[in-house]
Amino acid sequence: VQLQASGGGLAQAGGTLRLFCTASRSANAIGWYRQAPGKGRELVATLSLGGSTYYADSVKGRFTISGDAAGATVTLQMDSLKPEDTATYYCAAWYGSNTTPHWGKGTLVTVSS
C-alpha cells in the first residue's frame, strides 16, 4: 500500500491550510497523525469506511476531514490554525483487522504566531 500526501506549508495563526492524501487501494479507515518536535505522534482525525469521523480534542471545531475511505482519498481542512498545530502530519490508512496503520511520508505544517 502506498500513501501519497500533499498540502501543508506555512500559515499564520488564525489561517487555513489543507492536506490531501490518496491511498493506492480502498481502506477501512484513512486519516492523519501528527508529530510536533520533541513530542510523540498524535492521532488527529480519521474517516471510516462507514463515514464516521474521529477528531482529537485539540482540533475539534477547527479541523474537518472529508473524502471517501472506499475511494481511498481524504482531505483535512485546517481552519483557525494555532502555533501548537505546527507539526509533521502523516497520512495513515487501516486495512483488515490490523490496528497498526500503513504510513505515508510526512508533510510539514508550520503555523507562525
matplotlib code that plots the C-alpha trace (Angstrom):
import matplotlib.pyplot as plt

x = [0.0, 1.3, 0.0, 0.6, 0.2, 0.3, -0.5, 0.7, 3.2, 3.3, 0.4, -0.2, -2.2, -5.9, -5.2, -6.1, -4.3, -5.5, -3.9, -4.6, -4.0, -4.6, -4.0, -3.3, -6.3, -9.5, -9.1, -11.3, -10.3, -7.9, -6.7, -3.9, -1.5, 0.9, 4.2, 5.4, 9.2, 10.1, 6.7, 5.0, 2.8, -0.8, -3.9, -5.6, -8.6, -9.9, -12.6, -14.0, -15.5, -18.9, -18.5, -17.9, -15.2, -12.9, -11.2, -8.7, -10.0, -7.3, -8.6, -12.4, -14.3, -11.3, -10.3, -12.6, -11.8, -13.7, -13.4, -14.0, -12.2, -13.5, -12.1, -9.0, -8.8, -9.2, -8.8, -8.0, -9.3, -7.5, -9.0, -8.3, -4.7, -2.7, 1.1, 0.6, -0.7, 2.9, 4.0, 4.8, 1.5, 1.3, -1.4, -2.4, -4.7, -6.1, -6.8, -8.5, -8.3, -4.9, -4.8, -1.4, -1.9, 0.1, 2.0, 2.7, 5.6, 5.1, 4.2, 5.3, 2.8, 4.2, 1.9, 3.5, 2.2]
y = [0.0, 3.4, 6.7, 9.9, 13.1, 16.7, 20.1, 21.8, 24.6, 27.8, 29.7, 32.5, 31.9, 32.0, 31.0, 28.0, 25.1, 21.9, 18.4, 15.8, 12.0, 9.3, 5.6, 3.0, 1.0, 1.3, 1.3, 0.5, 4.0, 6.7, 9.7, 11.8, 11.7, 14.5, 14.8, 18.0, 18.5, 16.6, 15.1, 11.8, 11.0, 12.1, 10.9, 13.9, 12.8, 9.7, 8.9, 5.3, 3.3, 3.8, 7.6, 8.1, 10.5, 10.9, 14.1, 14.7, 17.1, 19.6, 20.1, 19.6, 22.5, 23.7, 20.7, 18.8, 15.5, 14.6, 12.3, 8.6, 5.7, 3.4, 5.7, 6.0, 9.7, 12.3, 16.0, 17.6, 21.1, 23.0, 26.3, 28.7, 27.3, 27.8, 27.7, 24.5, 22.9, 23.1, 19.5, 17.0, 15.4, 11.8, 10.2, 6.8, 4.0, 0.9, -2.4, -5.6, -6.2, -4.5, -1.8, -0.6, 1.6, 2.0, 5.3, 7.8, 10.3, 13.3, 16.8, 19.8, 22.3, 25.4, 28.0, 31.3, 33.5]
z = [0.0, -0.9, 0.6, -1.2, 0.9, -0.2, 1.0, 4.2, 4.3, 6.2, 7.6, 10.2, 13.3, 12.5, 9.0, 6.9, 5.3, 3.6, 3.5, 0.9, 1.0, -1.5, -0.9, -3.5, -2.5, -0.5, 3.2, 6.3, 7.5, 6.5, 8.4, 9.8, 12.7, 13.6, 15.4, 16.8, 17.5, 20.7, 21.1, 20.4, 17.5, 17.9, 16.1, 14.7, 12.6, 10.8, 8.3, 8.3, 5.5, 7.0, 7.1, 10.8, 11.8, 14.8, 15.9, 18.6, 21.3, 20.3, 16.8, 17.3, 15.7, 13.7, 11.5, 9.1, 7.5, 4.3, 1.4, 0.9, 2.6, -0.1, -2.7, -0.6, -0.6, 2.1, 2.7, 6.0, 6.1, 8.9, 10.0, 12.8, 12.9, 16.1, 16.6, 18.5, 15.3, 14.0, 13.3, 10.6, 9.5, 8.4, 6.4, 7.6, 6.4, 8.1, 6.4, 7.6, 11.3, 11.7, 14.3, 13.0, 10.0, 6.9, 6.8, 4.2, 4.2, 6.4, 5.3, 7.4, 8.7, 10.3, 12.0, 12.9, 15.7]

ax = plt.figure().add_subplot(projection="3d")
ax.plot(x, y, z, "-o")
ax.set_aspect("equal")
plt.show()
